[in-house]
Structures are given as structure tokens and as C-alpha cells.
Amino acid sequence: MRYRSQAVAYWYFAVAMALFGLQIAFGLLSATKYLGPDPLLNLLPFDVTKVIHTNLLIVWVLTGFMGGTYWIIPEESRTELYSVKLAYAQLALWVVMGVATVIGYLFRYGAGTKLLEQPLPSKIVIVIVMLMFLYNVFMTIRQSGRKATTTEWVLLIGLGMSAVLYLPALIPFKNYTVATFYRWWTVHLWVEGVWEMIQGSMLAYLLIRLSGADREVMEKWLYVIVGLVFISGVLGTAHHYYWVGVPHYWLTIGGFFSALEPAPLVAMAIYAYNAMRRSGLAHPNTLAIHWTIGSAVYTMFGAGLLGLAHTWPGVNKWTHGTLVTAMHGHAAFYGAYAMIVMAMISYARPYLLSGQPRQGGPESSGSPIGYWSFWLQLAGMFGMTISFATAGIGQVYLERILGLGFLETQLKIQVHFLMLLAAASLFAIGVFLFIWDFFRYRPRFEVTAEGASAEPLGAQSA
């Protein structure tokens, strides 16, 4: 690596990988419960395993974002981190909060707001951790004495807005409809707004280094993507307002801007493809290239096209809250955020792990286990998406058109849950291969010559 303080990223990536494994374990457990009977009904009922599964997803992705940021910022600012101790203290507090929150869920201690179930003490710790993180990142850029790059600004704004948009989650509402309305100010504006800025900046960082393309061109694309995200993503939040008692005009606003939401994601995929095409895929770390391009393409598929398929008002009135939503959510989150974190880890691992092939050498293209992990995850997630889609379509027809009861409908679509479990098992094997391939090497924290020369000519020109 180029700067000694980038070693901080290893520990964030390690925690993220451990949480990722735990999230998949609870996801598999939740999927098996669809088939019943459930021998763990009294110990770990579906509502508890699902809450842990979804909350671990958010926490491990955020941990990966923090690790990726602590890797990127020293390189972009060309200086060491402002405070390594503060970064480790932040991680320790984050882990303690996470463990305590999950234990609390096992005893039904939570806020009860979907996706924001963290109890108030955990939410306060999250705010403190985010403030520590932002302060450290901001001071690193400031101490460098250099003008921040566009990649840094977009990353910093994305992270800062993530913290600001968490504030509505701290306000308790007695009325469930009002709580649902404001919940989307956090959840939607995170995943279809500011988190896409974080993904876009990490994508730009990776493409500049993996393709050697000119930074000025890459960052102009980044402006276009960020602009489109804001225009479509912010007002696209309205597609969550359809059925919560808001005025009727939100149907038009939500429908129109939700239809525009795939535009930045298509632009992102074109942007990644063109960058790599110009480079001729010459970078030796082809595994990192797989994850980087894969993230852009799968985001377009999961968040863009599948999102558009069910957020149009005429469709959404039937599919809202069904397994069709789960189809979109799984594919979108995986492509946009899980894959970009794995792309960052794949890029950084030759510098962070001992026993890795020399970066730049002909053998540094990644281990066979890494490729098996990539393709098994991709095949498994695609199978899960199809399973959720077919189950969801069946559910809509039986439950919302024919009027069958929820449990009766669930029994009639059992075959799709068998497909889901098979695809989820394939995906889990891919995930555990990735995790094992990370932890089987000891970390190394040396400033190396190849790390110092890692920045391509195109990146240095800014």
C-alpha cells in the first residue's frame, strides 16, 4: 500500500466480511421458514431472523463503505489519515453497538420501524460513530493542503448526507402512517440517493486505477451520474407514498420520476464499460475488474430495470409489499452496494494480505477461488431474483386478484420457495468462498514499492 494508515481499511473489511457471513446465515434460516414446520418458532421466529438479516445487511455494507473510504482518502489526498486511533476507536464502538443491538433483537428489544429497528441508544451511537468518521475524513482532506478531488467530494457528500438523512429515524412517531412516511426519508434517500453517490465515487476511483483512464473524463461522467441520481432519486421517493394516505398528486410525481431512476444506472453501466473498453482490460487485477463491472451492470438490472418494472403506479398497487418487492430489493442491494464493497476489497487485497501475488505480475489476476466465488454468487443471486419474481407474481394473482388468504397463498407457492432455497444455497457457497479467500491470508501492513506506484498515469494527471 502507499500510506501506512491505509492498514485501517483491513480491519473494517474484516468486520464487514464477518457480518456478511452472519447476514447470509440468518437469510438462509429465514428462507427455510417459508417451508415450515419451524422447529425454532419459539426461539427464533421469522420476524426476528428477518430483522437481523436486513439490519446486518445495512451494517456490513456501511462497514465496507467506511473501510473503502479509509483506503481511498489517503491516496486521493496524498497524505496519511488524520487520526488512526480515532478510526480504530470508531470501529470498536461500531462493533460493540452492533453486537448489543443484535442481542437486543433476540429479546424483542427494538424500535419496531421496518429497516430502522435499532433502539434509541443504538441510534445515538450510530450518530456518534458517523460524526467521528466524517470528522476524521474531513480533517484528512484538510491537512493535505490540497484541493479535494471530485471523487473525494462526491464520496464526502454521500457519506455526510447519509448521516443527515438518518436524523428522521431518531424522531419517534405515535402515528404509524406518519412514521412510514418519514421512514422513507431515510431508507429510500439512502439506497436510491446518497448511497449511489458513494457507489459512484468508489466506481470512479476503481475505474481510474483499473483502466488508467483520464481522471478528468471519468469525473465528468461522475457529475452526470450524480446529477441524474438527484433529479430522479429524490422525487422518486414518492413511489413509496402511494398507499400511505398522501395527496393524489404523488402518484404522478412518483410514477414519472421513478421511471427516470434507471437513467443514471444505465449511464453508470455505460460509463464503466467504456472505461474498461478503452483500457483494453490491461490491468492485471482482473478479479477486481469483474467485481467493478459486475456492480455497474447488476445495479442497472436490479435497481434500474427491476425497479422500473414494479414502481409504476398501475403495477405497484398490486405488487406493493409482496415478494415482488423482495425480488427488486435483493437484486438492487446486491448489485449496487454488496458488489462495490467486494470490488474495493478485491482491489485492495494484494496490498493488504500476505502471500498475495505481486500486483502487476502476470499471476496477480486473482485466485481460482475468487472467480468461483464471483460466478457462484452471480448465479445464485440471479436464481433468487427469479424465484422471488415468480413467487411474487403468483402471490399477487392468488392473494390480491382471486382474494385468497395470506397463509393459503403461501402454501400454494411453496415450490418457488424450494427454488429460492436452492439458489440461496448456491449464493451462500459463493459468499463463504469469498470470505474464506479473504481470511486464509495473514494481513500485512507494509508500505511497498508497488503500492507507491499503484496510481496510474491518468489518475496522477489531476
N, C-alpha and C positions, 0 to 999 in steps of 0.2 A: 504493500500500500504506500501511498505518497506521504500521508501525515500520520504520526503515531496515534493521535486521538481518534482516528477512524476505527480503531480497535473497539471502541464503544459499540459500534454497529453490530459486532459479532454477538454480544450478549442480548441485544434486542432481537436479533434474528433467531437466536437460540430459544428465547422465551416464546417468540411468535410460533416457532415450529412445534414446541411442546403443546401450546394452546390449540394449534391447528389439529394435532393428533387427537386431543381431548374432544374438540368440537366434532370431529368425524365420528368418534366412538359414540357420542350422545346422539348424533344424527342417525347412525345405524340402529341404535336402540329405539329411537322414535319411529323409524320406518317399520321395524318388526312389530310394533304395537298396532299398526293398521291391520295386521293379520289375525291377532288375537287367538286364543285367550292369553291374557297377560299375567304371568306369574309374579311380576314385580308391581302389580297395580297399587298395592298399599304402601310400598316402599318408594318406588319411583314412577309415579303415574305420568301419563303422556304430557300433561300441561307443564310438569316440572322439567322433564327431559327436553321438551321443545324450547322452553325459556333458556335453559343452559346452552343448548345447541345454538340458538340465534345470538345470545349475548356473547358467547365465546367467539363467534364469527366476527362481531364488531370489535371485540377487544384484541384478537390476534392480528386482524388487519391493521388496526391503529398502531399496535406494537411494531408491525412490519413497516408502516409509514414512518414511524419515529426512527427506526433503525436505518431505513433508506435515507432519511433526511440527514442523520448524523454521518452517513457515508458521503453524501453529495455535497453538503455545505462546506466542509474544509477544502474539497477540490475546487469548487466553484469560487470560493473566496480566497483560495490560495493561502490559507493560514490554519493553524491548529484551532480546535474548538475553544470557545471562551472558558468553559469550565467542565473538565472531565468528571470531577467529583459531583457536580450538580447533575450531570447526566446519569451517573450511577445511582445517586440518591433518588432521582425521579423514577428510575426503573424499579428500585426496591419498593418505593411507595406504591407504584402501579401494580406490582405483583401481589403485595400484601392486600391491597384493595380488591384485586380480582379474586384471590383465594377466599377472602372473607365474604365477598358478595355471592360466590357460587355456593359456599357452605350455607349462607343465609337462604338461598333459593331452596335448598334441600329441606329447610324448616319453614317454607312458605313465607319467608321474610322478603318482601319486595313491594314496589310501588303499584304494581298491577296494571301499568300502562304498557301496552304492547310495544315491544322492542326497546322501551325505556324503563324496564322493570327495576332498575337499580334503586335501592332505598336511598333516602336523602343523604345519610352520611357518606355513602359511596359516591354519590353525585358531587358532593362538596370536594372529596378527594380528587375526583376526576378533574374538576376545575383547577385545583391547586397544581396537579401534575401538568395540565396543559399550560398554565401560566409559567411554571418552571421551564418547560420545554421551549415555549416561544421566547422567553427571556434569553435563554442560552443561545438559541439560533440567531435571534436579532443581534445580540452582543457580539457573536462571532463575525457576522457580516460587518458590524460597525467597527470592530477592532482591526479588520483587514485594511481599512482605509481606502478600499477600492469601491468603485461604483458597482452595486449589485447587478448581476446578470438577469436577463429576462426570466431564465429558468428559476433563479432564486426568488425573484419577486412573485412569480406565479405560485411557486411552492409555498412561500411565506403567507401570501394572501389566502391560499386554500386552507392552510393549517390554522391561520388566525380566524378565518370565518367559521371553520369547524368548531372552534372554541366558542365564538359568539353565538352561533346557532344552537349550541347546547343549552343556553340560558333558559329558553322557554320550557325545557324539560325540568327545570328546578321549581317551576311555579305549580303549586297544587290546584287542581280544579275540582269542584264538587260535582259539576255537571259533566257527565261522560261525553256528551256531544261536543261541548266546548273543549274538553281535554283532547278529543280525537282531532278536532280542527287544528289546534296548536301543535299537536304531536307531529303533524306533517311538516311544520316549520323547521323541525329538527331533522326528522327522518328523510323526507323527500329532498329537502335542500342540501342535506349531506350527500346522499347517494346519487342524486341526479343534478347536483350543482357543484358545491365546493370540492367534494372528493374527486370529481372529474378534473378539477384544476390540479389536484395533487397527482392524479394519474397522468395527466397531460405533461406536467413538468418532469415527472420521472421518465416518461416515454421520450421526451425531448433529450434529457440527459443521456439515456441509453442509446438513442439513435445517433446522437453526435459522436459518442465514443465507439459504438459498434460499426457505424457506417463511415466515420471520418468525414461526414458531410459538413458543409459550411454552416457554422453556428448561426450566422445572420439569416440564412434561408430557413433553417429549422425553427428559429424563434419567431419568424414572421408567421409561419404556419400555426405556431402556438397561440399567437394573438387571435388568429381567425377562429381557432377552436374554442378558446376561452370566451370570445365574443358570442359565438353561436350557443355555447352552453348557457350563458347568462340569459340570452334572449329567450331560448326555448325552455330551459330547465326551470327558471324561476316561476314563470307564469304557467308552465306545465304542471306545477304543483296542484293546479286546480282540478286535475283529473281525480284527485283524492277527495274533492269536495262534493262530488255528485250526489252522494246519498247521506249527507250528514246535516241536512236542513238549511243549507246556504241558499241565497237567491239564485234564480234560474239562469241568470246570465253567465254563471260559472261554467255551465255546460258548454257554451260556445267557446269561451276563453280556454277552458281546459282541453276541449276537443282539438281546437286549432293549434295551440302551442305544443300539445302532446304529440301531434302529428309531425311537428318540426323537430322534435327531440332526436330522431335518428340522424338528422343532418350533421351535427358535429361529430357523431360517432363514425359515420361514413367518411367524413373528412379525415378523422384520425387514422382510420384504416388505410385510406389512400396515401396519407402523409407517411405512414410507416413503410408501406410497400414501395413508394417512390424512393425513399431514402435508402432502403436496402438495395433496390434495383440499381441505383446509381453507383453504389459501392461495389457491386458485383459479389456481395456476400463474402468479402475478402477477410473479415475479421476471424481469427481462429476460434474464438469462443462461440461456436455455432449453437451450443445449448442455450446460451443467453439470448441469442438471436431468435431461436424457436419460441422462447417464453415471451419475448418482446413483441414479435409479430403476432404470436398467438393471442396476446392480450388485446391488441388493437382489433383483430378480426373477430374474436369471440365477443368483445364488447359490442361491436356493430350487430352481431347476431342476437345476443341475449338481451342487451339493454335497448338496442335500437329497433330491430325488426320485430322481435317478440313483444317488446313493449308496445309498439305501434299496433300490433295485432289485437291487443285486448284493452287498450285505453280509450279507444273511440267510444263516445257515449252510448251509441246504439248497441255496441258489443258489451261494453263494460257493465251495463245494467244487468246483464245475465251472468257475467263471469266474475264480478267483484267478490272477493273473499272466498273464491273456490280454489281448487287445485290448479286452475289456470294461472292464478296469481303466483302460486309456488313455482310453476314452470318458469315464468318470467324472472322471478326473484333469484332462483338458483343460478340460472344461466348468466344473468346480468352481473350478480355479485362475483361469480367465479371469474368471468372474463375481465371485468373492469378492475377488480381490486385484488383478488387472490393471485391471479396470474402476474400482475405487475409487481407484487411483492416477491413472487418466486423468480421473476426476471431480475430484480435487483439482487437477490441472494445469489443467483446463478452467475451474475456478472462479477460480484464481489468475492465469491468463494475462492478463486485461485489466489487472491491476495490474503485471505483470512485463515485458510486451512492449510495445515502442513501436509506434505505428501502429495500435493496437487501438481499436475504437470506445469511446467514453466509457461506463464502467459506469453503467447506469441509463438510458441513452438508448434510443430505440426501435430503433436499429440495432445494439445490443450483444448480440444474441441468438446470435452465432456466425457464422462464415463458412460458405458452402455446402460448402467442402472439409471442414469439421469434421463436417457432417451426413453427407456421403458416406462419410467415414471410419467414423462410428458404424454406419451401416446395412450397409456392406460387411463390417466386422468381425463384426457380429452374424450376418449371413447366412453368412459363411464359417465361423465357429465352429459354427453350428448344422449346417452341411453336414459339417464334420469330425466332429462328435459322432455324427451318423447313420452316417457312413462307418465310424468305429471300432466303433459298435454292431453294424452288420450284419456287418462283418468278424469281430468277436469272437464273435458267435453262430455264424457258420459255422465258426470255428476250434474252438469248444467241441464242436460236433457232430462234426466230422471227426476232430479230434485226440483228444478225451477220451472220446467215446462210441463212434465207429467204430474208433478206435485207429490212425489213420494217423500217419505220422511228421511231425515238425515242418516239414521242408522241403517235403514233398509237399503238406501242408496249405496252406502259404504260396503254392504255385503255384496251387492251386485257388481261392484267394480274391483273385487278382490284380485282378479287376475292381473290388473295393472299394478297393484302393489307388489305382486310377486316379481313382475318385470322391474319395478323400481328397486326392490331389494337386490336383485341380481346386478343391475347397473351400478347401484351404490357400492356393492361389494367390490366391483371392478375398480371403481373410483378410489375406494379406500386403499386398495393394494397399491395403486399408483401414488397416493399421498404418503403412505408409510414407506415406500421405496425412496421418495424424495427426502423424508425426514431421516431415514437411516443413512442415506448417502451424505447427509449433512453432518450427522453426529459421529459417523465412523472415523472421521479425521480429527486429530487434535487441533485446537486453534493455534495460530501463530500471529504474533503482533510485531512484525519487523517492518521497518521502512526499507523497501527493496529498490534496486535499480529499475526493475521492470515496472514497479508501481509508480516511480517518479516519472517514467517516460510513457505512462499509460495514456495520457491525454493526446489525442490525435491532433494533427496539424490544423484541421478545420475547427477544432474546439479552442485551440490556442489563439486563433486569429481575432477573437473578440477583444 
